Amino acid sequence: MNELIENYILYLRDVRKLSERTVISYRQDLKKYEQFCSDQESGITETTYEQARRFLAMLIRTDYSSNSVNRILSGVKGFFSFCIRYEYCEINPFSRIKGIGGGRRLPSVLSHEEVKKIIEAPGNDFAGIRDRVIFELLYSTGCRLSELTGMNLADVHLAEKTILVHGKGDKDRFVFLTPSAQEILLLYIPLRNARQQTRTVKPDDKVSLIVNNRGHRLTPQGVHYIFQLYTRKLGIPKKITPHTFRHTFATHILENDAGIRVVQELLGHENVSTTQIYSHVSAGRLKEVYKKSHPHG
């Protein structure tokens, strides 16, 4: 890959402290731009405005979704901002290129009954109790998958009913535990400790909260596999992922009159505009508010 793009990738990882998954996405997107420049026989910092428009047209012709096109454009714009800041070039040819519309899809949300069904599905062996901890923590805290798998035992404060979450960009925040999440953690932690005592594990595994059957830190892929197992087992028609629980957490507390700023803090969003996608409410909730609020309701 081009050395300048590699420098930008290192900047994202080491200076902006973006997650490994996000950095990988930037790398893949910038590879597309690098290939385009190669096809155009142009240096990566020598793109003209006309070529920038051509790049956008190429992305659209490739049948990427509007979200993917806009994400790739954002990555390239960020790369040029980096280049201008460190004097690798003087002009950002993408500054006048706007993303494409297409509407933002509302995230899938589980009902209270569906959440209860999933949380109660695991068995009483180590794997089952661990799986319930995963479901309870995601629904109790609204944390991201990377934040869940990055949790350490020392981050759990059962007496205060909180967990310290290590968010994007090294931004930490405290999230809260429901009584049921606290209860299952009290049951899980001794089992987790006993499992690790009989196995040889690395230092990072020893401090991790969520571990697999071998006592190693559970990976994001491992969590996705667990969700796939329970989705098939329960026969719920919706696509259920860890992010579905995050959407559900935000929607449910908004429906119970939490303010959007509160939800922003709990989710760890830097900008409230990111949180506003969760401000949709069900038709039933709208009717309920209308009846209570309108004089003739």
NORKA-V748660 format. One record per residue. N is the residue number from 1. RES is the residue in three letters. OMEGA is omega in whole degrees, 0 to 359 (999 if undefined). D_LAST is the distance of its C-alpha to the last C-alpha in Angstrom with 1 decimal. Layout:
BEGIN
n & res & omega & d_last
N & RES & OMEGA & D_LAST
N & RES & OMEGA & D_LAST
END
This chain:
BEGIN
n & res & omega & d_last
1 & MET & 180 & 63.2
2 & ASN & 184 & 63.8
3 & GLU & 181 & 64.8
4 & LEU & 177 & 62.4
5 & ILE & 177 & 59.4
6 & GLU & 177 & 60.7
7 & ASN & 178 & 60.8
8 & TYR & 178 & 57.1
9 & ILE & 177 & 56.2
10 & LEU & 177 & 58.1
11 & TYR & 179 & 56.3
12 & LEU & 183 & 52.9
13 & ARG & 190 & 54.1
14 & ASP & 181 & 56.2
15 & VAL & 180 & 54.7
16 & ARG & 175 & 51.0
17 & LYS & 177 & 51.1
18 & LEU & 181 & 49.0
19 & SER & 181 & 48.8
20 & GLU & 181 & 51.6
21 & ARG & 180 & 49.1
22 & THR & 179 & 47.8
23 & VAL & 178 & 51.4
24 & ILE & 178 & 52.4
25 & SER & 178 & 49.6
26 & TYR & 181 & 50.8
27 & ARG & 181 & 54.3
28 & GLN & 180 & 53.5
29 & ASP & 181 & 51.6
30 & LEU & 173 & 54.4
31 & LYS & 178 & 56.9
32 & LYS & 179 & 55.3
33 & TYR & 180 & 55.7
34 & GLU & 178 & 59.3
35 & GLN & 178 & 60.1
36 & PHE & 180 & 58.8
37 & CYS & 178 & 61.0
38 & SER & 179 & 63.9
39 & ASP & 180 & 63.4
40 & GLN & 184 & 63.2
41 & GLU & 183 & 66.4
42 & SER & 175 & 64.7
43 & GLY & 186 & 64.6
44 & ILE & 176 & 61.2
45 & THR & 183 & 61.1
46 & GLU & 182 & 62.5
47 & THR & 176 & 59.5
48 & THR & 178 & 58.8
49 & TYR & 180 & 55.6
50 & GLU & 178 & 56.5
51 & GLN & 177 & 57.2
52 & ALA & 177 & 53.9
53 & ARG & 178 & 52.1
54 & ARG & 178 & 54.4
55 & PHE & 177 & 53.4
56 & LEU & 180 & 49.7
57 & ALA & 179 & 50.6
58 & MET & 179 & 52.6
59 & LEU & 181 & 49.7
60 & ILE & 180 & 47.4
61 & ARG & 181 & 50.2
62 & THR & 176 & 50.6
63 & ASP & 170 & 47.1
64 & TYR & 175 & 45.7
65 & SER & 180 & 41.9
66 & SER & 179 & 40.3
67 & ASN & 180 & 39.7
68 & SER & 179 & 43.4
69 & VAL & 182 & 44.6
70 & ASN & 179 & 42.6
71 & ARG & 179 & 43.8
72 & ILE & 178 & 47.4
73 & LEU & 180 & 47.1
74 & SER & 179 & 45.8
75 & GLY & 180 & 48.7
76 & VAL & 177 & 51.3
77 & LYS & 178 & 49.8
78 & GLY & 178 & 50.0
79 & PHE & 180 & 53.6
80 & PHE & 176 & 54.6
81 & SER & 176 & 53.0
82 & PHE & 182 & 55.2
83 & CYS & 179 & 58.2
84 & ILE & 181 & 57.7
85 & ARG & 182 & 57.3
86 & TYR & 170 & 60.5
87 & GLU & 172 & 62.3
88 & TYR & 176 & 62.8
89 & CYS & 185 & 61.5
90 & GLU & 187 & 60.2
91 & ILE & 173 & 57.5
92 & ASN & 183 & 54.5
93 & PRO & 181 & 54.5
94 & PHE & 185 & 51.0
95 & SER & 180 & 49.4
96 & ARG & 180 & 48.3
97 & ILE & 181 & 47.3
98 & LYS & 176 & 43.6
99 & GLY & 181 & 42.0
100 & ILE & 178 & 40.5
101 & GLY & 180 & 36.8
102 & GLY & 177 & 35.4
103 & GLY & 179 & 32.1
104 & ARG & 183 & 31.6
105 & ARG & 174 & 30.8
106 & LEU & 181 & 28.1
107 & PRO & 176 & 30.0
108 & SER & 183 & 30.0
109 & VAL & 178 & 28.0
110 & LEU & 174 & 28.7
111 & SER & 177 & 26.3
112 & HIS & 181 & 26.9
113 & GLU & 179 & 28.8
114 & GLU & 177 & 31.0
115 & VAL & 181 & 31.9
116 & LYS & 180 & 32.8
117 & LYS & 181 & 34.9
118 & ILE & 183 & 36.8
119 & ILE & 182 & 37.4
120 & GLU & 185 & 38.8
121 & ALA & 185 & 41.0
122 & PRO & 179 & 44.0
123 & GLY & 185 & 47.0
124 & ASN & 174 & 48.9
125 & ASP & 184 & 51.8
126 & PHE & 182 & 52.1
127 & ALA & 181 & 50.5
128 & GLY & 179 & 47.6
129 & ILE & 176 & 46.9
130 & ARG & 180 & 47.3
131 & ASP & 179 & 44.8
132 & ARG & 175 & 42.3
133 & VAL & 179 & 43.0
134 & ILE & 182 & 42.2
135 & PHE & 182 & 38.8
136 & GLU & 182 & 37.9
137 & LEU & 180 & 38.9
138 & LEU & 182 & 37.1
139 & TYR & 181 & 33.8
140 & SER & 188 & 34.3
141 & THR & 184 & 35.4
142 & GLY & 184 & 34.3
143 & CYS & 175 & 37.8
144 & ARG & 178 & 39.6
145 & LEU & 180 & 42.2
146 & SER & 178 & 45.0
147 & GLU & 178 & 43.8
148 & LEU & 183 & 43.7
149 & THR & 178 & 47.3
150 & GLY & 181 & 48.5
151 & MET & 175 & 47.5
152 & ASN & 181 & 50.5
153 & LEU & 182 & 51.1
154 & ALA & 180 & 51.6
155 & ASP & 184 & 48.1
156 & VAL & 178 & 46.5
157 & HIS & 187 & 45.9
158 & LEU & 181 & 44.9
159 & ALA & 179 & 45.2
160 & GLU & 181 & 42.7
161 & LYS & 180 & 40.5
162 & THR & 172 & 40.9
163 & ILE & 175 & 42.7
164 & LEU & 182 & 44.2
165 & VAL & 179 & 43.3
166 & HIS & 187 & 45.6
167 & GLY & 181 & 43.5
168 & LYS & 177 & 44.4
169 & GLY & 180 & 46.9
170 & ASP & 178 & 48.1
171 & LYS & 181 & 44.9
172 & ASP & 175 & 44.4
173 & ARG & 175 & 41.3
174 & PHE & 174 & 40.4
175 & VAL & 191 & 37.7
176 & PHE & 180 & 36.6
177 & LEU & 171 & 37.4
178 & THR & 178 & 35.2
179 & PRO & 181 & 37.0
180 & SER & 177 & 37.6
181 & ALA & 178 & 39.1
182 & GLN & 181 & 41.3
183 & GLU & 182 & 42.4
184 & ILE & 176 & 43.5
185 & LEU & 177 & 45.3
186 & LEU & 179 & 47.3
187 & LEU & 186 & 48.4
188 & TYR & 189 & 49.0
189 & ILE & 177 & 51.0
190 & PRO & 178 & 54.1
191 & LEU & 178 & 54.2
192 & ARG & 181 & 54.1
193 & ASN & 180 & 56.9
194 & ALA & 181 & 59.0
195 & ARG & 181 & 58.7
196 & GLN & 182 & 59.9
197 & GLN & 182 & 62.8
198 & THR & 183 & 64.5
199 & ARG & 175 & 64.2
200 & THR & 182 & 65.5
201 & VAL & 180 & 62.7
202 & LYS & 180 & 62.6
203 & PRO & 180 & 61.5
204 & ASP & 178 & 58.1
205 & ASP & 183 & 57.5
206 & LYS & 183 & 58.5
207 & VAL & 186 & 55.7
208 & SER & 179 & 52.9
209 & LEU & 184 & 50.1
210 & ILE & 183 & 49.3
211 & VAL & 177 & 52.5
212 & ASN & 184 & 53.6
213 & ASN & 180 & 55.9
214 & ARG & 179 & 58.9
215 & GLY & 180 & 57.5
216 & HIS & 177 & 56.9
217 & ARG & 180 & 53.9
218 & LEU & 182 & 51.3
219 & THR & 174 & 50.9
220 & PRO & 179 & 47.7
221 & GLN & 178 & 49.3
222 & GLY & 179 & 49.7
223 & VAL & 178 & 46.0
224 & HIS & 179 & 45.1
225 & TYR & 178 & 47.5
226 & ILE & 179 & 45.9
227 & PHE & 179 & 42.5
228 & GLN & 179 & 44.1
229 & LEU & 183 & 45.6
230 & TYR & 176 & 42.4
231 & THR & 178 & 40.5
232 & ARG & 183 & 43.2
233 & LYS & 185 & 43.5
234 & LEU & 178 & 39.8
235 & GLY & 177 & 39.2
236 & ILE & 187 & 35.8
237 & PRO & 182 & 35.4
238 & LYS & 172 & 34.0
239 & LYS & 184 & 36.5
240 & ILE & 178 & 36.6
241 & THR & 174 & 38.4
242 & PRO & 180 & 38.6
243 & HIS & 175 & 36.4
244 & THR & 178 & 33.8
245 & PHE & 178 & 33.6
246 & ARG & 176 & 33.3
247 & HIS & 184 & 30.3
248 & THR & 177 & 28.8
249 & PHE & 183 & 29.4
250 & ALA & 182 & 27.8
251 & THR & 183 & 24.6
252 & HIS & 180 & 24.2
253 & ILE & 174 & 24.6
254 & LEU & 179 & 22.2
255 & GLU & 177 & 19.5
256 & ASN & 169 & 20.4
257 & ASP & 172 & 19.7
258 & ALA & 179 & 23.2
259 & GLY & 182 & 23.8
260 & ILE & 179 & 25.5
261 & ARG & 177 & 28.6
262 & VAL & 180 & 29.0
263 & VAL & 178 & 28.9
264 & GLN & 180 & 31.4
265 & GLU & 183 & 33.8
266 & LEU & 181 & 33.5
267 & LEU & 181 & 34.2
268 & GLY & 178 & 37.0
269 & HIS & 179 & 35.9
270 & GLU & 181 & 37.9
271 & ASN & 181 & 35.3
272 & VAL & 179 & 31.5
273 & SER & 178 & 31.4
274 & THR & 183 & 32.7
275 & THR & 189 & 29.9
276 & GLN & 176 & 27.1
277 & ILE & 181 & 27.5
278 & TYR & 186 & 26.0
279 & SER & 173 & 22.8
280 & HIS & 177 & 21.2
281 & VAL & 184 & 18.6
282 & SER & 178 & 17.8
283 & ALA & 178 & 15.2
284 & GLY & 179 & 14.0
285 & ARG & 178 & 13.8
286 & LEU & 179 & 11.8
287 & LYS & 181 & 9.1
288 & GLU & 179 & 9.3
289 & VAL & 181 & 9.3
290 & TYR & 182 & 6.4
291 & LYS & 181 & 4.2
292 & LYS & 189 & 6.6
293 & SER & 184 & 7.1
294 & HIS & 181 & 4.8
295 & PRO & 181 & 5.6
296 & HIS & 185 & 3.8
297 & GLY & 999 & 0.0
END
